[in-house]
Amino acid sequence: MPRRDVCIAGVAESALGEVHDETELSMVQLAARNALAEAGLTFADVDGLAVNFMGEQGTVQVGEYLGLHRLRWLDSTDLGGAAFEAHVHHALTAVAEGRCEVALVAYASRQRTRRTRTFNRVVDPYSIPGQFEYPHALPPPVGRYALIAARHMHEFGTTSEQLAEIAVAARRWANRNPKAWSHGRELTVEDVVSSRLISSPLHLRDCCLVTDGGGAVVVTTAERGRDAAKRAVHVLGAGESQTVRHIAESRDLTVSAGAISGREAFAQAGIAAADVDVLQPYDSFTITVLMALEDLGFCAKGEGGPFVEGGRLAPDGDLPAMTSGGGLSYCHPGAFGLFLLIEAVRQLRGEADERQVPGDPEIAVAHGVGGYFSTAATVVLGR
Amino acid sequence: MSGAPPYGDPVTAPFWAAAARHELVVQECGACGARQFAPRRLCLACASDDVGWLTCSGAGTVHSVTVSHLEVIPGLAPPYPVAIVELAEGPHLLARIVGDDALAAAIGDAVHVAWEPREDAPPLPVFRRAAP
């Protein structure tokens, strides 16, 4: 069977922010219905399912709730917040090779409303982290990102003001997105660097939001995508990788898993960084974006700080990035990777309203980063 | 033999037995000489199972450091610094920096191991900034 071209034919968010009148599963059900409707499909068409953070054997829990009885491709790969880019990576191969026709990728969390986010996590005292990491009380996950940021500053002279530029760019985009949690609130570099320290050198405004939210993405053949209610976008390439969880074992703190995931995705898509019209980098923390810019090749290693100056990632900048407002200012329900894909598709369709990147963008990249800066997965989408 | 089982797991127990004597140890491969931390069953460089233990000097250098302003472990009041320490022998450890001037710890600082007593476990290796 010849490899088939693959597309994302539907995307949808669930309710965002603080969600009191839905469950995680009902949020997934609503988002999936809306994403399938964009694709011109129904639940009866779904024969592939990928989820992460939806409980033990999450594909079973979600598939059962959605009433999916024809499933023949399942994926619960746990790359943390980057899982959803990995799911699309795997779905690309599965759909291309005919292992399934319609793959649904879905997620929802009410971590804010349910207050399930905690820093005092119970760790198995006999695990490696339990013995060698947890007793030192490095705050998870921000402490890992902070150690990486501190080393990046030491090696390359990166400044807190440069990191703050990233948070400011995200807020400027959020102020063009009525769905964004932080919509309507200005943010300056001075605001960021004068916010309280969480884990130095990272300040409160270097850190993502803690919200509820969910969504769904439909991956199918380009042929089916031609019948979609909205324009489908092509999945041109994808890649994934990982480094470590026990940060003392990092081989190089200043190189993320994105160096490999990005290389793989760009090679499969046949693109270079200069071809990217709109970038959706995972912005769990400002340093996450800075490292992605370097590791994906938008600038040389160590030059991320100067690169982001002057509003380069902001509206009217050379490299529009985090155009939803990102995890820093739009929403961050524990795992943000799915929302990177949703926003990338909307930008390529030209339906991003006030925040639409001008010039009919043709290439968008969704770059997920997960865990303790441990994982990365990259998806290249084309109009 | 005392009645208490050794602390840690079957691979890490020698590390904690040494810690009880205030000795900091890392693994050293008898076949290729590579050193590693955290402990493994095999050498990560050559896959030999001839992995022994090297007693370290306790000297190290701060490779990176953050000051946590969050309370992560009840009773450990922030702010406190946590560092990745590069041991003189090579391997890196995550460890808190302690002492009166701990909050001033910076990358490149010379540090030396100290031992923090614990009630239900062997002492924990932490580090103090070395006198300049």
Interface residues (C-beta under 8 A of the other chain):
Chain A: F119 N120 P125 Y126 I128 Q131 F132 E133 Y134 P135 H136 A137 L138 P139 P140 V142 G143 A146 L147 I148 A150 R151 H154 R196 L197 I198 S199 S200 P201 L202 H246 I247 A248 E249 S250 L253
Chain B: G8 D9 T12 W16 F37 A38 H63 S64 V65 T66 V67 S68 H69 L70 E71 V72 I73 P74 L76 P79 Y80 V82 I84 H92 L93 L94 A95 R96 I107 G108 R118 A121 L124 V126
